[in-house]
């Protein structure tokens, strides 16, 4: 197999931290980069999720909503859950805000 040299400029601190982490895994930087490139070729894509900060926040919010809905389903299935009508909640809230 013919090898080729790649020269890449990266932040020195990033390189050091990556090397430290890879060393803990038992891999060197060359092997990690080779693995990345092989994965790109095999999968025909970058093998991790790339998105804007806005998209990340939106996905995090969707996950929060999904978790809250799941909690609500569990609550609804619990026979000991006490339920109030919307009107009762409004009345209680109104009286609590009117108390001195």
WOZIDA-V528393 format. One record per residue. RES is the residue in one letter. SS is DSSP state (H for helix, E for strand, - for the rest). OMEGA is omega in degrees with one decimal (999 if undefined). D_CENTER is the distance of its C-alpha to the mean C-alpha in Angstrom with 1 decimal. Layout:
BEGIN
res: {RES,RES}
ss: {SS,SS}
omega: {OMEGA,OMEGA}
d_center: {D_CENTER,D_CENTER}
END
This chain:
BEGIN
res: {X,X,X,X,X,X,X,X,X,X,X,X,X,X,X,X,X,X,X,X,X,X,X,X,X,X,X,X,X,X,X,X,X,X,X,X,X,X,X,X,X,X,X,X,X,X,X,X,X,X,X,X,X,X,X,X,X,X,X,X,X,X,X,X,X,X,X,X,X,X,X,X,X,X,X,X,X,X,X,X,X,X,X,X,X,X,X,X,X,X,X,X,X,X,X,X,X,X,X,X}
ss: {-,-,-,-,-,-,-,-,-,-,-,H,H,H,H,H,H,H,H,H,H,H,H,H,H,-,-,-,H,H,H,H,H,H,H,H,H,H,H,H,H,H,H,-,-,-,-,-,-,-,-,-,H,H,H,H,H,H,H,H,H,H,H,H,H,H,H,H,H,H,H,H,H,H,H,H,H,-,-,-,-,-,-,-,-,H,H,H,H,H,H,H,H,H,H,H,H,H,-,-}
omega: {179.1,178.1,177.9,179.3,176.0,177.0,-176.3,175.1,177.7,175.4,-177.3,-180.0,176.8,-179.9,-179.4,-179.9,178.3,179.4,179.3,-178.7,179.0,178.0,177.8,178.2,-178.0,-176.3,174.3,-176.2,179.9,179.6,-180.0,179.2,176.8,178.4,177.2,-178.1,177.9,179.1,176.9,-179.4,-176.3,-175.6,-177.3,177.2,172.8,-169.3,173.3,-173.8,175.5,178.1,179.3,176.9,179.4,179.6,178.0,179.2,179.2,178.5,178.0,178.6,178.0,178.3,177.2,179.4,179.0,179.7,178.4,176.9,178.1,176.8,179.4,177.8,178.9,177.0,-178.3,-179.7,-179.2,-177.6,179.8,179.7,177.7,-177.2,176.1,176.0,177.5,179.7,178.1,178.9,179.4,-179.3,179.7,179.7,179.8,-179.6,179.1,179.9,-178.2,-179.8,-179.4,999}
d_center: {38.6,38.8,36.4,35.4,34.5,31.5,31.6,28.4,28.2,25.2,24.9,26.8,24.4,21.5,23.9,25.0,21.7,20.7,24.1,23.8,20.5,22.0,25.2,23.6,22.3,25.8,25.3,26.7,25.4,27.7,26.5,22.8,23.7,26.0,23.3,21.0,23.9,25.0,21.7,21.8,25.3,24.8,21.8,23.0,19.6,17.3,15.4,11.9,9.9,11.6,11.2,12.5,11.3,12.6,10.8,7.3,9.0,10.5,7.7,6.5,10.2,10.8,8.8,10.9,13.9,13.5,13.5,16.4,18.3,18.0,19.5,22.1,23.1,23.7,25.7,27.7,28.6,29.8,33.5,33.8,31.6,34.0,33.7,35.2,36.1,34.6,38.1,38.3,35.1,36.4,39.8,38.3,36.1,39.2,41.4,39.1,38.9,42.7,43.6,44.9}
END
